[in-house]
Amino acid sequence: MRRQTSGFGVGLALLALGGACAQPPRALNRAVAAPPAVATVTPVAALPVEPAITAPAPPENPFLGADAYVDPSYARKLDSSMAANPAQAPLLLKLKHAPTALWLDSIESVNSVPGILDDVHKQAKATGRRLLPVFVVYNLPNRDCAAKSSNGELQIDQGGEQRYRAEFIDRISAEFARHPDQRIAVILEPDSLPNLVTNLSIPRCALSQHVYKSAVAYAISKLSLPNVFLYLDSAHAGWLGWDGHRARMVDVVKDVLIMAGGLDRIRGFATNVSNYTPLHGNDGARLEPTNPCPNELTFVQKLAANLEAKGLSGKGFIIDTARNGRSGIRTRWGNWCNVAGAGLGERPRAAPQPLIDAYYWVKPPGDSDGTADPSAARFDENCASKDASPGAPEAGQWFEAYLHTLVKNANPPL
């Protein structure tokens, strides 16, 4: 059954009727079913975590009854593209009504939080309606241990975990706590825990595994506030779709939540972040016939059943639909970088399906996944795969040609 609220859906009325921070891409997606091998390295010891003692957010969908908060910085990027391409302006103008996630991907990016929350408060006061900002918190030490293009600023062997806590998470938590009446949604650390499920054969991931768990648990313990609804990243169908992968992911999540203070510390999970897996259909069966989850909605349903079996019931899901409008665009499910032929997917809206809190454009359409320049320091070979778009700039930079492709291939059409 489809449901649409008087708030979140209406914020996109013009876009539907017509049919941030610069963030890096997702890490390597290992489309394999067997239990992963573990590199013969000694994991770095992690700092202890004090369980959360504040009350968590209530167990309800925060998107219901809320209007979409539109990121002004994303709107300015669209303005620049419309000025440079007047013929495309009518279509691009429709995107200015679309909410996109606000990425906190560096210590410096935390400086933007007070201004964003002030702007949310100002707009809500002017309209008399509730606005819901959606942040992505993404600066784990040894971040994206299986990819090159999105490695972060914090390194475990250089005090990265302590800096992550003191200079990043604590500051974000303090800003959120200063706005106790403002509801906030947070998608926490894309590609962190999924790497512990499939990529421990990579030495950097094996070294990082204890710190990944403790750092994510610490983030949950500090950000789990009465007004903050946390969604933990859980990859996508082409990465964790297999039965064994999903089961191991639930075990990892449960360990982290117990460390953080309990299973009720998060509202739910985010899937398909910055990826392309369609909501429906059997495109996944073409790419990986052994995967029992040929699309993202099947993956969410099966993952929810795994969670329920381990005592994590009543959780909601956010699915990133910013680039999953078209199927049949990849030769390998694991190809993630600026995939050619992609199109915008379902418009952001609340509660579109059972289990789904929202479809949302987590990856701002037009932001690059990584550079196609092989001489660049952060070049990743996936960004030069036969599925990748040529001419891409560094991760997080504006890729105007790719934006036009997403708009042209939008499904449903703009």
C-alpha positions as CSV (number, residue, x, y, z in Angstrom):
1,M,0.0,0.0,0.0
2,R,1.3,3.4,-0.9
3,R,1.1,6.2,1.6
4,Q,1.9,9.9,1.2
5,T,1.9,12.4,4.0
6,S,0.7,15.9,3.9
7,G,4.2,17.1,4.5
8,F,7.2,15.2,3.0
9,G,5.3,14.4,-0.2
10,V,3.9,17.9,-0.7
11,G,7.3,19.3,-0.5
12,L,8.0,17.6,-3.8
13,A,4.6,18.2,-5.4
14,L,5.9,20.1,-8.4
15,L,8.6,17.5,-9.0
16,A,6.3,14.6,-8.7
17,L,3.7,16.2,-11.0
18,G,6.3,16.8,-13.6
19,G,7.0,13.2,-13.6
20,A,26.0,19.7,1.0
21,C,28.9,18.6,1.6
22,A,30.8,16.9,-1.2
23,Q,30.9,13.2,-0.4
24,P,33.0,10.4,-1.7
25,P,31.5,7.2,-3.3
26,R,30.8,3.8,-2.0
27,A,33.5,1.2,-1.5
28,L,34.1,-2.0,-3.3
29,N,31.0,-4.2,-3.4
30,R,32.0,-7.8,-3.2
31,A,29.3,-9.9,-4.9
32,V,30.2,-13.2,-3.5
33,A,28.3,-15.7,-1.4
34,A,31.0,-17.7,0.5
35,P,32.3,-16.6,3.9
36,P,35.1,-14.2,3.3
37,A,38.7,-15.0,4.0
38,V,40.5,-13.0,6.6
39,A,43.9,-11.3,6.0
40,T,46.7,-12.5,8.3
41,V,47.2,-9.3,10.1
42,T,46.6,-8.3,13.7
43,P,43.6,-5.9,14.1
44,V,44.4,-2.6,15.7
45,A,43.0,-2.4,19.3
46,A,40.1,0.0,19.7
47,L,39.1,2.4,22.4
48,P,36.4,1.4,24.9
49,V,32.8,2.7,24.5
50,E,30.5,3.9,27.2
51,P,27.0,2.8,26.5
52,A,24.4,5.6,25.8
53,I,22.3,6.7,28.8
54,T,20.1,9.3,27.1
55,A,16.7,8.3,25.9
56,P,16.7,7.3,22.2
57,A,14.3,8.7,19.7
58,P,10.8,7.2,19.7
59,P,10.2,4.1,17.6
60,E,8.4,5.9,14.8
61,N,8.9,7.1,11.2
62,P,10.3,10.6,11.4
63,F,9.5,11.3,7.8
64,L,5.8,11.1,8.4
65,G,4.2,14.6,8.7
66,A,7.4,16.4,7.8
67,D,8.3,18.6,4.9
68,A,11.4,18.0,2.9
69,Y,14.4,20.2,3.7
70,V,16.1,21.3,0.5
71,D,19.8,21.9,0.7
72,P,20.6,25.5,-0.5
73,S,24.1,24.5,-1.5
74,Y,22.7,21.9,-3.8
75,A,20.3,24.4,-5.3
76,R,23.2,26.7,-6.0
77,K,24.9,23.9,-8.0
78,L,21.8,23.5,-10.1
79,D,21.7,27.2,-10.7
80,S,25.2,27.1,-12.1
81,S,24.3,24.2,-14.4
82,M,21.1,26.0,-15.6
83,A,23.1,29.1,-16.3
84,A,25.6,27.1,-18.4
85,N,22.9,25.1,-20.1
86,P,19.8,27.1,-20.7
87,A,18.2,24.4,-22.8
88,Q,18.3,22.0,-19.8
89,A,17.0,24.6,-17.4
90,P,13.3,23.5,-17.4
91,L,14.2,20.0,-16.3
92,L,16.9,21.0,-13.9
93,L,14.6,23.5,-12.3
94,K,12.4,20.6,-11.1
95,L,15.3,19.2,-9.1
96,K,15.4,22.3,-7.0
97,H,12.3,21.0,-5.1
98,A,14.1,17.7,-4.3
99,P,15.6,17.1,-0.8
100,T,19.1,15.6,-0.8
101,A,21.2,14.4,2.1
102,L,23.6,16.7,3.9
103,W,27.0,15.0,4.0
104,L,29.3,15.5,7.0
105,D,32.4,13.9,5.5
106,S,35.3,15.8,7.3
107,I,36.0,17.6,10.5
108,E,35.8,20.9,8.7
109,S,32.3,20.0,7.4
110,V,30.9,20.0,10.9
111,N,31.2,23.8,10.8
112,S,28.2,23.8,8.5
113,V,25.8,22.1,11.0
114,P,24.9,25.2,13.1
115,G,24.0,27.2,10.0
116,I,22.0,24.3,8.5
117,L,20.0,23.8,11.7
118,D,19.4,27.5,12.1
119,D,18.1,27.6,8.5
120,V,15.8,24.6,9.2
121,H,14.4,26.4,12.2
122,K,13.9,29.7,10.3
123,Q,12.1,28.0,7.5
124,A,9.9,25.9,9.8
125,K,9.0,29.0,11.8
126,A,8.1,30.9,8.6
127,T,5.9,28.1,7.2
128,G,4.5,26.7,10.5
129,R,5.4,23.2,9.3
130,R,8.0,20.7,10.5
131,L,11.1,20.2,8.4
132,L,13.3,17.1,8.6
133,P,17.0,17.4,7.6
134,V,18.8,14.2,6.7
135,F,22.5,14.1,7.5
136,V,25.0,11.5,6.4
137,V,27.8,11.1,9.0
138,Y,30.8,9.8,7.1
139,N,34.3,10.2,8.4
140,L,35.3,6.9,10.0
141,P,39.1,6.4,10.6
142,N,40.5,4.3,7.8
143,R,37.3,5.1,5.9
144,D,36.3,2.9,3.0
145,C,39.0,0.4,3.6
146,A,38.3,-1.4,0.4
147,A,38.3,1.6,-2.0
148,K,40.9,4.2,-3.0
149,S,38.8,7.1,-4.2
150,S,37.0,7.7,-1.0
151,N,39.7,7.3,1.7
152,G,39.1,9.9,4.4
153,E,41.3,12.2,6.4
154,L,41.6,10.1,9.6
155,Q,44.0,7.3,9.9
156,I,43.9,4.7,12.7
157,D,47.7,4.7,13.1
158,Q,47.7,8.5,13.5
159,G,45.2,8.8,16.4
160,G,42.3,8.7,14.0
161,E,39.8,7.0,16.4
162,Q,40.4,9.6,19.1
163,R,40.1,12.5,16.7
164,Y,36.9,10.9,15.2
165,R,35.3,11.0,18.6
166,A,36.5,14.3,19.9
167,E,36.7,16.5,16.8
168,F,33.9,15.0,14.8
169,I,31.2,13.0,16.6
170,D,31.2,15.0,19.9
171,R,30.8,18.2,18.0
172,I,28.0,16.9,15.9
173,S,26.2,15.5,18.9
174,A,26.6,18.8,20.7
175,E,25.0,20.7,17.8
176,F,22.1,18.3,17.6
177,A,21.5,18.5,21.4
178,R,21.3,22.3,21.1
179,H,18.1,21.8,19.0
180,P,16.1,19.4,21.1
181,D,12.8,20.3,19.4
182,Q,14.2,19.8,15.9
183,R,13.8,16.2,14.6
184,I,16.9,15.1,12.7
185,A,17.6,11.9,10.6
186,V,21.1,10.5,10.4
187,I,22.5,7.9,8.0
188,L,25.6,6.6,9.8
189,E,28.9,5.7,8.1
190,P,28.2,4.2,4.7
191,D,30.4,1.2,3.9
192,S,31.7,0.7,7.4
193,L,30.1,-2.5,8.9
194,P,29.4,-4.1,5.4
195,N,33.2,-4.1,4.8
196,L,33.5,-6.3,7.9
197,V,31.1,-8.8,6.4
198,T,32.8,-9.4,3.1
199,N,36.2,-7.5,2.8
200,L,38.3,-8.8,5.7
201,S,40.6,-10.4,3.1
202,I,41.8,-6.9,2.4
203,P,44.6,-6.1,4.9
204,R,43.4,-2.5,5.5
205,C,39.9,-3.8,6.4
206,A,41.2,-6.6,8.6
207,L,43.4,-4.1,10.5
208,S,40.5,-1.7,11.0
209,Q,37.8,-4.1,12.1
210,H,37.9,-3.5,15.8
211,V,38.1,0.3,15.4
212,Y,35.3,0.2,12.9
213,K,33.0,-1.5,15.4
214,S,34.0,0.7,18.4
215,A,33.9,4.0,16.3
216,V,30.4,3.2,15.0
217,A,29.2,2.2,18.4
218,Y,30.6,5.4,19.8
219,A,28.8,7.4,17.2
220,I,25.6,5.7,18.0
221,S,26.0,6.2,21.7
222,K,26.6,9.9,21.3
223,L,24.1,10.7,18.4
224,S,21.3,8.6,19.9
225,L,19.3,11.5,21.3
226,P,15.5,11.9,21.8
227,N,15.4,14.1,18.6
228,V,17.8,12.1,16.4
229,F,16.7,9.1,14.4
230,L,19.6,7.0,13.4
231,Y,19.8,4.7,10.3
232,L,22.8,2.4,10.1
233,D,24.2,1.7,6.6
234,S,23.6,-1.8,5.4
235,A,25.0,-1.8,1.9
236,H,22.6,-3.1,-0.9
237,A,21.3,-6.2,-2.5
238,G,24.3,-6.8,-4.7
239,W,26.7,-6.7,-1.8
240,L,24.9,-8.4,1.1
241,G,22.0,-10.1,-0.7
242,W,23.1,-13.6,-0.1
243,D,21.7,-15.4,3.0
244,G,25.1,-15.8,4.7
245,H,26.1,-12.2,4.1
246,R,22.8,-10.9,5.6
247,A,23.1,-13.2,8.6
248,R,26.6,-12.1,9.3
249,M,25.6,-8.4,8.9
250,V,22.9,-8.8,11.5
251,D,25.5,-10.4,13.9
252,V,27.9,-7.5,13.4
253,V,25.1,-4.9,13.9
254,K,23.9,-6.6,17.0
255,D,27.4,-6.6,18.6
256,V,27.8,-2.9,17.8
257,L,24.3,-2.0,19.2
258,I,24.9,-3.8,22.4
259,M,28.2,-2.0,22.7
260,A,26.5,1.3,22.1
261,G,23.7,0.8,24.7
262,G,21.0,-1.4,23.3
263,L,19.0,-2.5,20.2
264,D,16.7,0.5,20.5
265,R,19.4,3.0,19.9
266,I,18.7,3.2,16.1
267,R,15.5,3.7,14.2
268,G,16.6,1.5,11.3
269,F,18.8,1.0,8.3
270,A,19.8,2.8,5.0
271,T,20.4,0.8,1.9
272,N,21.6,1.4,-1.7
273,V,23.4,4.5,-0.6
274,S,25.1,6.0,-3.7
275,N,24.3,2.8,-5.6
276,Y,22.1,1.8,-8.5
277,T,20.2,-1.3,-7.6
278,P,16.6,-1.0,-8.9
279,L,13.7,-1.3,-6.5
280,H,11.9,-3.9,-8.6
281,G,12.6,-6.5,-11.3
282,N,15.2,-9.2,-11.9
283,D,18.2,-7.3,-13.1
284,G,20.2,-8.7,-10.2
285,A,19.5,-12.2,-11.3
286,R,21.2,-11.4,-14.6
287,L,24.3,-10.1,-12.8
288,E,24.5,-12.7,-10.0
289,P,22.2,-15.7,-10.5
290,T,23.0,-17.1,-7.1
291,N,21.9,-14.0,-5.2
292,P,18.3,-14.5,-3.8
293,C,17.8,-10.7,-3.8
294,P,17.5,-9.5,-7.4
295,N,16.3,-6.0,-6.4
296,E,16.5,-3.7,-3.5
297,L,13.0,-4.2,-2.1
298,T,13.5,-8.0,-1.9
299,F,16.8,-7.3,-0.1
300,V,15.1,-5.1,2.5
301,Q,12.4,-7.7,3.1
302,K,14.8,-10.5,3.6
303,L,17.1,-8.4,5.8
304,A,14.2,-7.3,7.9
305,A,13.4,-11.0,8.4
306,N,17.0,-11.7,9.5
307,L,16.9,-8.8,11.9
308,E,13.5,-9.9,13.3
309,A,14.9,-13.4,14.0
310,K,17.7,-11.9,16.1
311,G,15.5,-9.6,18.1
312,L,15.8,-6.4,16.0
313,S,12.1,-5.9,15.2
314,G,10.2,-2.8,14.1
315,K,13.1,-1.2,12.3
316,G,12.4,1.1,9.3
317,F,14.5,1.5,6.1
318,I,15.6,4.4,3.9
319,I,16.4,3.4,0.3
320,D,18.5,5.8,-1.8
321,T,16.7,6.2,-5.1
322,A,18.8,9.0,-6.5
323,R,20.3,6.9,-9.3
324,N,18.4,3.6,-9.5
325,G,15.8,4.5,-12.0
326,R,17.2,2.3,-14.8
327,S,18.1,-1.4,-14.8
328,G,20.4,-3.2,-17.2
329,I,23.2,-0.6,-17.0
330,R,26.0,-2.7,-15.5
331,T,28.0,-5.7,-16.5
332,R,29.1,-6.3,-12.9
333,W,27.0,-5.6,-9.8
334,G,30.2,-4.6,-8.1
335,N,30.8,-1.7,-10.5
336,W,29.9,1.4,-8.4
337,C,31.7,4.4,-10.0
338,N,29.6,6.9,-12.1
339,V,27.9,4.1,-13.9
340,A,27.0,5.2,-17.4
341,G,23.3,5.2,-18.4
342,A,22.0,5.6,-14.9
343,G,18.8,7.6,-14.2
344,L,17.1,9.3,-11.3
345,G,14.7,6.9,-9.5
346,E,11.6,7.3,-7.4
347,R,11.1,10.8,-5.9
348,P,11.8,11.2,-2.2
349,R,8.7,10.5,-0.2
350,A,7.6,9.0,3.1
351,A,6.4,5.5,3.7
352,P,6.0,4.4,0.1
353,Q,6.0,0.7,0.9
354,P,5.7,-1.5,4.0
355,L,9.0,-1.5,6.0
356,I,10.2,1.7,4.1
357,D,10.4,4.9,6.1
358,A,11.3,6.8,3.0
359,Y,12.7,6.8,-0.5
360,Y,15.3,9.6,-0.4
361,W,18.0,11.1,-2.6
362,V,20.9,10.3,-0.3
363,K,23.5,10.8,-3.0
364,P,23.0,14.3,-4.5
365,P,22.5,13.8,-8.2
366,G,25.4,15.3,-10.0
367,D,28.1,14.6,-7.4
368,S,30.9,12.4,-8.8
369,D,31.9,9.1,-7.3
370,G,35.5,9.4,-8.2
371,T,37.9,10.6,-10.8
372,A,38.4,8.8,-14.2
373,D,42.0,10.3,-14.4
374,P,44.4,7.4,-13.8
375,S,47.2,9.8,-12.8
376,A,45.2,11.2,-9.8
377,A,46.3,10.2,-6.3
378,R,42.8,8.9,-5.4
379,F,42.1,7.1,-8.7
380,D,40.3,3.8,-8.3
381,E,40.3,1.4,-11.2
382,N,36.5,1.0,-10.9
383,C,36.2,4.6,-12.1
384,A,37.7,3.5,-15.4
385,S,35.7,0.3,-15.8
386,K,33.7,-0.3,-19.0
387,D,30.6,0.6,-17.0
388,A,31.9,4.0,-15.8
389,S,31.3,7.3,-17.4
390,P,34.4,9.0,-18.8
391,G,35.7,12.4,-17.8
392,A,34.6,12.2,-14.2
393,P,36.2,14.6,-11.6
394,E,37.3,13.7,-8.1
395,A,34.8,12.2,-5.6
396,G,32.3,14.8,-4.5
397,Q,33.0,17.3,-7.2
398,W,30.2,18.5,-9.5
399,F,29.9,16.2,-12.6
400,E,27.6,18.2,-14.8
401,A,27.6,15.8,-17.8
402,Y,26.5,13.0,-15.5
403,L,23.8,15.1,-14.0
404,H,22.3,15.6,-17.5
405,T,22.4,11.8,-18.0
406,L,20.5,11.2,-14.8
407,V,17.9,13.7,-15.7
408,K,17.5,12.4,-19.2
409,N,17.1,8.8,-18.0
410,A,14.9,9.6,-15.0
411,N,12.3,6.8,-14.3
412,P,9.7,7.9,-13.6
413,P,10.4,10.8,-16.1
414,L,10.7,14.3,-14.9
